[in-house]
Amino acid sequence: MNNYRILIVDDEEDLCEILKFNLENEGYIADTASSAEEALKMKLNSYHLFLLDVMMGEISGFRLANMLKKDEKTAHIPIIFITAKDTENDTITGFNIGADDYISKPFSIREVIVRVKAVLRRASSSFPAKTEDMLEYKGLTLNIPQKKVCIDGAEISLTKKEFEILMLLLQNKGRVFSREDILSRVWQDEVFVLDRTIDVNITRLRKKIGDYGKRIVTRLGYGYCFECE
């Protein structure tokens, strides 16, 4: 598994889903957008690679790539064009914008995977270094040394126990923790803590982190986990 995040932007929904499925099978985190307009509403600087179709609605893939390369927050992120436009002029245009690769439709999934791996390998040295002091899921970030939680850059206020529960779940995405597990890790040596106390803290935490609260799911009879999409 790896932590590389890839955004697929294409108005062919079926193609997006096929690419997403296969990239996730390779261990990548893949999101999709059906238009450049939809993509521009996302936290683009959280991605490590963009796969862009060229021929889309009002904002083409070329135009979107231009916008990404002019923004200092996304200028370093590599771009692969996936498109039916495969004339020499189109290819040159893509590379002049700053594309790292250009794949013509129709293509094989194996070819896409190989090219994605090659581009990410070349670009890896330019990515900001990840640190164990920061936990992230999309726009939700948790700064462990500073004990801060932010959503899309805006800090939210959590109690000590809420912070520690969220940290435990984010550090172990997909793993289910029983109430006993949470008690032993978050409350530790404290006595007379009821199971209900954990439920109350989880409920408050869900509300405070907004839409991300839906990611904290209950496994009936087992406990809680932070489930990624």
C-alpha positions as CSV (number, residue, x, y, z in Angstrom):
1,M,0.0,0.0,0.0
2,N,1.1,3.6,-0.5
3,N,-0.3,7.1,0.3
4,Y,-0.2,8.6,-3.2
5,R,-3.5,10.4,-4.0
6,I,-4.6,10.6,-7.6
7,L,-7.4,12.7,-9.0
8,I,-9.1,11.5,-12.2
9,V,-10.9,14.2,-14.2
10,D,-13.0,12.9,-17.1
11,D,-16.6,13.4,-18.2
12,E,-16.9,9.7,-19.0
13,E,-18.2,8.3,-15.8
14,D,-17.6,4.7,-16.6
15,L,-14.0,5.4,-17.5
16,C,-13.5,7.3,-14.2
17,E,-14.8,4.3,-12.3
18,I,-12.7,1.8,-14.2
19,L,-9.6,3.9,-13.6
20,K,-10.5,4.5,-9.9
21,F,-11.1,0.7,-9.3
22,N,-7.8,-0.3,-10.9
23,L,-5.7,2.4,-9.3
24,E,-7.1,1.5,-5.9
25,N,-6.2,-2.1,-6.5
26,E,-2.6,-0.9,-6.9
27,G,-2.8,0.7,-3.5
28,Y,-3.4,4.3,-4.6
29,I,-6.1,6.6,-3.2
30,A,-8.1,7.7,-6.2
31,D,-10.9,10.3,-6.4
32,T,-12.9,11.3,-9.5
33,A,-14.4,14.5,-10.9
34,S,-16.7,14.6,-14.0
35,S,-15.6,18.1,-15.0
36,A,-12.9,20.7,-14.5
37,E,-15.4,22.8,-12.7
38,E,-16.1,20.0,-10.2
39,A,-12.3,19.4,-9.8
40,L,-11.7,23.1,-9.0
41,K,-13.9,22.8,-6.0
42,M,-11.7,20.1,-4.5
43,K,-8.6,20.4,-2.3
44,L,-6.3,20.1,-5.3
45,N,-3.0,20.5,-3.4
46,S,-3.7,17.3,-1.5
47,Y,-3.0,15.2,-4.6
48,H,0.2,13.7,-6.0
49,L,-1.0,13.2,-9.6
50,F,-3.7,14.5,-11.9
51,L,-5.1,12.3,-14.7
52,L,-6.9,14.8,-17.1
53,D,-9.1,14.3,-20.1
54,V,-8.6,17.0,-22.7
55,M,-12.1,17.3,-24.2
56,M,-14.5,18.3,-21.5
57,G,-17.2,21.0,-21.1
58,E,-16.4,24.7,-20.9
59,I,-13.1,24.2,-19.2
60,S,-10.9,21.8,-21.2
61,G,-8.2,19.6,-19.8
62,F,-5.6,21.9,-21.3
63,R,-7.1,24.9,-19.7
64,L,-7.4,23.2,-16.3
65,A,-3.8,22.1,-16.6
66,N,-2.8,25.7,-17.3
67,M,-4.6,26.8,-14.2
68,L,-2.9,24.1,-12.0
69,K,0.5,25.0,-13.3
70,K,0.0,28.7,-12.6
71,D,-1.0,28.1,-9.0
72,E,2.0,27.7,-6.7
73,K,0.1,25.2,-4.5
74,T,-0.3,22.8,-7.4
75,A,2.4,23.7,-9.9
76,H,4.7,20.8,-8.7
77,I,2.0,18.1,-9.1
78,P,2.5,16.0,-12.2
79,I,-0.2,15.7,-14.9
80,I,-1.0,12.9,-17.3
81,F,-3.4,13.6,-20.1
82,I,-5.7,10.7,-21.1
83,T,-7.5,11.7,-24.3
84,A,-8.8,10.8,-27.7
85,K,-7.0,13.9,-29.1
86,D,-3.8,12.3,-30.3
87,T,-2.5,14.5,-33.1
88,E,1.0,15.8,-33.0
89,N,-0.1,19.3,-32.3
90,D,-2.3,18.2,-29.4
91,T,0.5,16.2,-27.9
92,I,2.9,19.1,-28.2
93,T,0.4,21.4,-26.6
94,G,0.0,19.1,-23.7
95,F,3.8,18.9,-23.1
96,N,4.2,22.6,-23.5
97,I,1.7,23.2,-20.8
98,G,3.8,21.0,-18.5
99,A,2.3,17.6,-18.8
100,D,4.5,14.7,-17.7
101,D,2.9,12.1,-20.0
102,Y,0.2,11.7,-22.6
103,I,-1.9,8.6,-23.1
104,S,-4.1,8.2,-26.2
105,K,-7.5,6.5,-26.1
106,P,-8.1,3.6,-26.4
107,F,-5.5,2.3,-24.0
108,S,-4.9,-0.7,-21.8
109,I,-5.2,-0.4,-18.0
110,R,-1.8,-2.0,-17.6
111,E,-0.3,0.8,-19.7
112,V,-1.9,3.5,-17.5
113,I,-0.7,1.8,-14.3
114,V,2.9,1.5,-15.7
115,R,2.9,5.2,-16.7
116,V,1.4,6.3,-13.4
117,K,4.1,4.5,-11.5
118,A,6.8,5.9,-13.7
119,V,5.6,9.5,-13.4
120,L,5.2,9.2,-9.6
121,R,8.6,7.7,-9.3
122,R,10.2,10.6,-11.2
123,A,8.2,13.2,-9.3
124,S,8.5,11.8,-5.8
125,S,11.5,13.9,-4.9
126,S,9.5,17.1,-5.4
127,F,6.7,16.1,-3.1
128,P,6.6,17.8,0.3
129,A,8.0,15.4,2.9
130,K,5.3,13.5,4.9
131,T,5.7,13.6,8.6
132,E,4.3,11.3,11.3
133,D,3.4,14.4,13.2
134,M,0.6,15.0,10.7
135,L,-2.4,12.8,10.0
136,E,-4.7,13.6,7.0
137,Y,-7.8,12.5,5.4
138,K,-8.8,14.7,2.4
139,G,-9.4,18.2,4.0
140,L,-9.2,16.9,7.6
141,T,-5.8,17.3,9.2
142,L,-4.6,16.5,12.7
143,N,-1.3,18.1,14.0
144,I,-0.1,15.9,16.8
145,P,2.6,18.1,18.3
146,Q,0.4,21.2,18.3
147,K,-2.8,19.3,19.3
148,K,-4.7,21.0,16.5
149,V,-7.4,19.7,14.1
150,C,-8.3,21.6,11.0
151,I,-10.9,21.2,8.3
152,D,-9.9,22.8,5.0
153,G,-7.5,24.9,6.9
154,A,-9.9,26.2,9.5
155,E,-9.2,25.0,13.1
156,I,-11.9,23.3,15.1
157,S,-12.0,23.0,18.9
158,L,-11.9,19.5,20.4
159,T,-11.5,18.3,23.9
160,K,-8.5,16.2,24.9
161,K,-10.4,13.0,24.8
162,E,-12.0,13.8,21.4
163,F,-8.6,14.7,20.0
164,E,-7.1,11.4,21.2
165,I,-10.0,9.3,19.9
166,L,-9.7,11.0,16.5
167,M,-5.9,10.5,16.5
168,L,-6.3,6.8,17.3
169,L,-8.9,6.3,14.5
170,L,-6.9,8.3,11.9
171,Q,-3.7,6.5,12.7
172,N,-5.5,3.2,12.1
173,K,-7.9,3.9,9.2
174,G,-10.2,0.9,8.6
175,R,-9.4,-0.9,11.9
176,V,-12.2,-1.5,14.3
177,F,-11.6,-0.6,17.9
178,S,-13.9,-2.0,20.6
179,R,-15.0,0.2,23.5
180,E,-12.5,-1.7,25.7
181,D,-9.7,-0.9,23.2
182,I,-10.6,2.8,23.2
183,L,-10.8,2.9,27.0
184,S,-7.4,1.3,27.4
185,R,-5.7,3.7,24.9
186,V,-7.5,6.9,25.6
187,W,-8.6,6.7,29.2
188,Q,-5.7,4.4,30.3
189,D,-5.4,4.3,34.1
190,E,-8.6,6.2,34.8
191,V,-11.2,4.3,36.7
192,F,-15.0,4.1,36.6
193,V,-15.3,5.1,33.0
194,L,-18.6,3.8,31.4
195,D,-19.0,2.6,27.9
196,R,-21.6,5.3,27.6
197,T,-18.8,7.9,28.0
198,I,-17.1,6.7,24.9
199,D,-20.4,6.8,22.9
200,V,-21.0,10.4,24.1
201,N,-17.5,11.5,23.1
202,I,-17.8,9.8,19.6
203,T,-21.2,11.5,19.1
204,R,-19.7,15.0,19.9
205,L,-16.7,14.3,17.8
206,R,-18.8,13.4,14.8
207,K,-20.7,16.6,15.0
208,K,-17.6,18.8,15.4
209,I,-15.9,17.4,12.3
210,G,-18.9,17.9,10.1
211,D,-19.2,15.7,7.0
212,Y,-16.1,13.8,8.1
213,G,-18.1,12.5,11.1
214,K,-19.8,10.1,8.6
215,R,-16.4,8.4,8.2
216,I,-16.5,7.3,11.9
217,V,-18.7,4.3,11.6
218,T,-20.2,1.9,14.2
219,R,-19.7,-1.8,13.7
220,L,-22.5,-3.2,15.8
221,G,-21.2,-5.6,18.4
222,Y,-17.6,-4.7,17.6
223,G,-16.9,-1.0,18.0
224,Y,-15.8,2.0,15.9
225,C,-13.5,2.7,13.0
226,F,-12.6,5.5,10.6
227,E,-13.7,4.3,7.2
228,C,-12.3,5.8,4.0
229,E,-14.3,6.1,0.8
